[in-house]
Amino acid sequence: MEIRRITEVGVAVRNLEQATRMFVDLFNATAGEIVEVEQYSMRFRMCRIGKVDFELMEPTGEQGVIAEFLAKRGEGLHHVAFAVDDIEETMGTLGRKNVRFV
């Protein structure tokens, strides 16, 4: 298993605009367009810092993946995505080490 790099860090937030301003002001991030994902009752925006995208995710209602995450854990790290050469091998290796996939 060889991990090449981190490609994305998902962050659950309550206020997408406020979080975007913070990433832009503090880290000089480049903010992308807002994308609505009705299936998951959420919207998100990618904020790029260097070569890593931070996916800022906000719920659009009281139900859904991000709303439930925020209710249980509050704002913060939701997921990390890695670039790998062989996804099947990597998932198998990490699965045997009890890594939970989102």
C-alpha positions as CSV (number, residue, x, y, z in Angstrom):
1,M,0.0,0.0,0.0
2,E,1.4,3.4,-1.0
3,I,-0.3,6.6,-0.2
4,R,0.7,9.4,-2.7
5,R,-0.8,12.4,-1.0
6,I,-3.8,13.9,0.7
7,T,-6.2,15.2,-1.9
8,E,-9.1,16.4,0.2
9,V,-10.1,17.1,3.8
10,G,-13.8,17.2,4.5
11,V,-14.9,19.6,7.3
12,A,-18.5,19.7,8.6
13,V,-19.6,23.3,9.3
14,R,-22.8,25.0,10.5
15,N,-22.2,28.2,8.4
16,L,-20.6,27.7,5.0
17,E,-20.1,31.4,4.3
18,Q,-18.5,32.1,7.7
19,A,-16.2,29.0,7.3
20,T,-15.2,30.1,3.7
21,R,-14.3,33.6,4.9
22,M,-12.1,32.1,7.7
23,F,-10.3,29.8,5.2
24,V,-9.8,32.7,2.7
25,D,-8.7,35.2,5.4
26,L,-6.4,32.9,7.5
27,F,-4.9,30.7,4.8
28,N,-5.4,32.6,1.5
29,A,-7.5,29.8,0.2
30,T,-9.1,29.9,-3.2
31,A,-12.8,29.3,-2.8
32,G,-14.7,27.4,-5.4
33,E,-18.4,27.5,-6.3
34,I,-21.1,26.3,-3.9
35,V,-22.5,22.9,-4.9
36,E,-25.9,21.7,-3.6
37,V,-26.4,17.9,-3.1
38,E,-30.1,17.4,-2.4
39,Q,-29.7,13.6,-2.0
40,Y,-27.6,14.3,1.2
41,S,-29.4,17.5,2.3
42,M,-26.1,19.4,2.1
43,R,-24.2,21.9,0.2
44,F,-20.4,22.3,0.0
45,R,-17.6,24.4,-1.4
46,M,-14.0,23.4,-2.0
47,C,-11.4,25.8,-0.7
48,R,-7.9,25.0,-2.1
49,I,-4.8,25.6,0.0
50,G,-1.7,24.6,-1.8
51,K,-2.4,21.3,-3.4
52,V,-5.1,20.2,-0.9
53,D,-8.9,20.9,-1.3
54,F,-10.8,21.5,1.9
55,E,-14.4,20.4,1.4
56,L,-16.5,22.7,3.6
57,M,-19.9,21.0,4.1
58,E,-23.0,22.6,5.5
59,P,-26.4,20.9,6.1
60,T,-29.4,22.3,4.2
61,G,-32.0,21.0,6.7
62,E,-32.5,19.2,10.0
63,Q,-31.9,15.8,8.5
64,G,-29.1,14.3,6.4
65,V,-25.5,13.1,6.7
66,I,-23.9,16.5,7.7
67,A,-26.8,17.5,10.0
68,E,-26.5,14.2,11.8
69,F,-22.7,14.5,12.0
70,L,-23.0,18.0,13.5
71,A,-25.6,16.9,16.1
72,K,-23.4,14.0,17.2
73,R,-19.9,15.5,17.0
74,G,-20.1,19.2,16.3
75,E,-18.1,21.1,13.7
76,G,-14.8,19.6,12.5
77,L,-13.0,16.9,10.6
78,H,-15.4,14.7,8.7
79,H,-13.1,12.8,6.3
80,V,-9.7,12.7,4.6
81,A,-9.2,11.5,1.0
82,F,-5.9,10.1,-0.2
83,A,-4.4,9.5,-3.7
84,V,-3.3,5.9,-4.0
85,D,-2.1,3.7,-6.8
86,D,-4.3,0.7,-6.1
87,I,-7.6,1.5,-4.3
88,E,-8.6,-2.2,-3.9
89,E,-5.3,-3.1,-2.2
90,T,-5.3,0.0,-0.1
91,M,-8.9,-0.5,1.1
92,G,-8.2,-4.2,1.8
93,T,-5.1,-3.3,3.9
94,L,-6.8,-0.5,5.8
95,G,-9.9,-2.6,6.3
96,R,-7.9,-5.4,8.0
97,K,-6.6,-2.7,10.3
98,N,-10.2,-1.7,11.2
99,V,-10.3,1.6,9.3
100,R,-13.8,2.7,8.8
101,F,-14.6,4.1,5.3
102,V,-17.0,7.0,4.8
